[in-house]
Amino acid sequence: MPDFKMIYTDIITEKFPEKMDSPVIRNKLDALHTAVDVLKFNILIFGEPEYTVLSKSQKLRSYDEPSILEILDYQSKNKLTNTETGNHFKISRNTIARWKTLFKS
């Protein structure tokens, strides 16, 4: 697994040095363990991606098993459909359906 702390420390130091002083950023930087953590931290640093960037980079996302289980748990706790969950996490509803068959059986 990549060392996300080192990667994001370098990015923040180079592009956003003022954000490195924030205690919130430093705490979250130490807690980057799953793909969901990285995606949330990415939004915290760079903000919400534009639609064009999102559609191009969506193909490159990958999720580890704890992240998938967290997403499926979020869906069941909030009683959401696959479409609603997909819209919330910006994932295809078909991907969520496939994960449900793989991990709920």
VEXTORBA-467948 format. One record per residue (C-alpha): residue number from 1; chain; residue in three letters; x, y, z. Coordinates in steps of 0.25 Angstrom, whole numbers, plus 2048, in hexadecimal, padded with zeros to 3 digits. Layout:
+-----+--------+--------+-----+-----+-----+
: num : chaine : residu :   X :   Y :   Z :
+-----+--------+--------+-----+-----+-----+
: NUM :      A :    ala :   X :   Y :   Z :
...
+-----+--------+--------+-----+-----+-----+
This chain:
+-----+--------+--------+-----+-----+-----+
: num : chaine : residu :   X :   Y :   Z :
+-----+--------+--------+-----+-----+-----+
:   1 :      A :    met : 800 : 800 : 800 :
:   2 :      A :    pro : 806 : 80E : 7FD :
:   3 :      A :    asp : 80A : 817 : 807 :
:   4 :      A :    phe : 7FF : 821 : 806 :
:   5 :      A :    lys : 804 : 82A : 812 :
:   6 :      A :    met : 811 : 82C : 80B :
:   7 :      A :    ile : 80B : 82F : 7FD :
:   8 :      A :    tyr : 801 : 839 : 803 :
:   9 :      A :    thr : 80B : 83F : 80B :
:  10 :      A :    asp : 813 : 842 : 7FF :
:  11 :      A :    ile : 807 : 847 : 7F7 :
:  12 :      A :    ile : 803 : 850 : 802 :
:  13 :      A :    thr : 811 : 856 : 805 :
:  14 :      A :    glu : 813 : 859 : 7F6 :
:  15 :      A :    lys : 805 : 85E : 7F2 :
:  16 :      A :    phe : 7FE : 862 : 7FF :
:  17 :      A :    pro : 808 : 866 : 80A :
:  18 :      A :    glu : 7FE : 86E : 812 :
:  19 :      A :    lys : 7F5 : 861 : 814 :
:  20 :      A :    met : 801 : 85A : 81A :
:  21 :      A :    asp : 7FF : 862 : 827 :
:  22 :      A :    ser : 7F1 : 85E : 829 :
:  23 :      A :    pro : 7EF : 854 : 834 :
:  24 :      A :    val : 7E3 : 84D : 82D :
:  25 :      A :    ile : 7EC : 84A : 821 :
:  26 :      A :    arg : 7F7 : 845 : 829 :
:  27 :      A :    asn : 7ED : 83B : 831 :
:  28 :      A :    lys : 7E6 : 836 : 824 :
:  29 :      A :    leu : 7F4 : 834 : 81E :
:  30 :      A :    asp : 7F8 : 82A : 828 :
:  31 :      A :    ala : 7EA : 823 : 826 :
:  32 :      A :    leu : 7EB : 81F : 818 :
:  33 :      A :    his : 7E9 : 810 : 818 :
:  34 :      A :    thr : 7DE : 80D : 80E :
:  35 :      A :    ala : 7DA : 812 : 800 :
:  36 :      A :    val : 7CE : 819 : 806 :
:  37 :      A :    asp : 7D7 : 821 : 80F :
:  38 :      A :    val : 7E0 : 825 : 804 :
:  39 :      A :    leu : 7D4 : 82A : 7FC :
:  40 :      A :    lys : 7CF : 832 : 807 :
:  41 :      A :    phe : 7DC : 838 : 80A :
:  42 :      A :    asn : 7DE : 83B : 7FB :
:  43 :      A :    ile : 7D1 : 843 : 7FB :
:  44 :      A :    leu : 7D6 : 84A : 808 :
:  45 :      A :    ile : 7E3 : 84E : 801 :
:  46 :      A :    phe : 7DF : 851 : 7F3 :
:  47 :      A :    gly : 7D0 : 854 : 7F4 :
:  48 :      A :    glu : 7C5 : 84D : 7EC :
:  49 :      A :    pro : 7C9 : 849 : 7DE :
:  50 :      A :    glu : 7C3 : 84F : 7D2 :
:  51 :      A :    tyr : 7BA : 846 : 7CA :
:  52 :      A :    thr : 7C4 : 844 : 7BE :
:  53 :      A :    val : 7CF : 840 : 7C8 :
:  54 :      A :    leu : 7C6 : 837 : 7CF :
:  55 :      A :    ser : 7C1 : 82F : 7C3 :
:  56 :      A :    lys : 7CF : 82D : 7BE :
:  57 :      A :    ser : 7D5 : 829 : 7CB :
:  58 :      A :    gln : 7C9 : 820 : 7CF :
:  59 :      A :    lys : 7CF : 814 : 7C7 :
:  60 :      A :    leu : 7DC : 815 : 7CF :
:  61 :      A :    arg : 7D6 : 813 : 7DD :
:  62 :      A :    ser : 7D8 : 806 : 7E5 :
:  63 :      A :    tyr : 7D2 : 802 : 7F2 :
:  64 :      A :    asp : 7D8 : 7F9 : 7FD :
:  65 :      A :    glu : 7CF : 7EF : 804 :
:  66 :      A :    pro : 7CD : 7F7 : 811 :
:  67 :      A :    ser : 7C9 : 803 : 808 :
:  68 :      A :    ile : 7BF : 7FB : 801 :
:  69 :      A :    leu : 7B9 : 7F5 : 80E :
:  70 :      A :    glu : 7B8 : 804 : 813 :
:  71 :      A :    ile : 7B0 : 808 : 807 :
:  72 :      A :    leu : 7A7 : 7FC : 808 :
:  73 :      A :    asp : 7A5 : 7FF : 817 :
:  74 :      A :    tyr : 7A2 : 80D : 814 :
:  75 :      A :    gln : 797 : 809 : 80A :
:  76 :      A :    ser : 791 : 7FF : 813 :
:  77 :      A :    lys : 791 : 809 : 81F :
:  78 :      A :    asn : 78A : 814 : 817 :
:  79 :      A :    lys : 781 : 80A : 810 :
:  80 :      A :    leu : 786 : 810 : 802 :
:  81 :      A :    thr : 784 : 809 : 7F4 :
:  82 :      A :    asn : 790 : 806 : 7EC :
:  83 :      A :    thr : 78D : 813 : 7E3 :
:  84 :      A :    glu : 78D : 81C : 7F0 :
:  85 :      A :    thr : 799 : 816 : 7F5 :
:  86 :      A :    gly : 7A0 : 817 : 7E8 :
:  87 :      A :    asn : 79D : 825 : 7E7 :
:  88 :      A :    his : 7A2 : 828 : 7F5 :
:  89 :      A :    phe : 7AF : 821 : 7F3 :
:  90 :      A :    lys : 7B0 : 824 : 7E4 :
:  91 :      A :    ile : 7B1 : 816 : 7E0 :
:  92 :      A :    ser : 7A8 : 80E : 7D6 :
:  93 :      A :    arg : 79C : 807 : 7DB :
:  94 :      A :    asn : 7A0 : 7FB : 7D4 :
:  95 :      A :    thr : 7AD : 7FB : 7DC :
:  96 :      A :    ile : 7A6 : 7FB : 7E9 :
:  97 :      A :    ala : 79D : 7F0 : 7E4 :
:  98 :      A :    arg : 7A9 : 7E8 : 7E1 :
:  99 :      A :    trp : 7AF : 7EB : 7EE :
: 100 :      A :    lys : 7A3 : 7E6 : 7F5 :
: 101 :      A :    thr : 7A3 : 7D9 : 7EE :
: 102 :      A :    leu : 7B2 : 7D7 : 7F1 :
: 103 :      A :    phe : 7B2 : 7DB : 800 :
: 104 :      A :    lys : 7A4 : 7D8 : 805 :
: 105 :      A :    ser : 7A4 : 7CA : 801 :
+-----+--------+--------+-----+-----+-----+
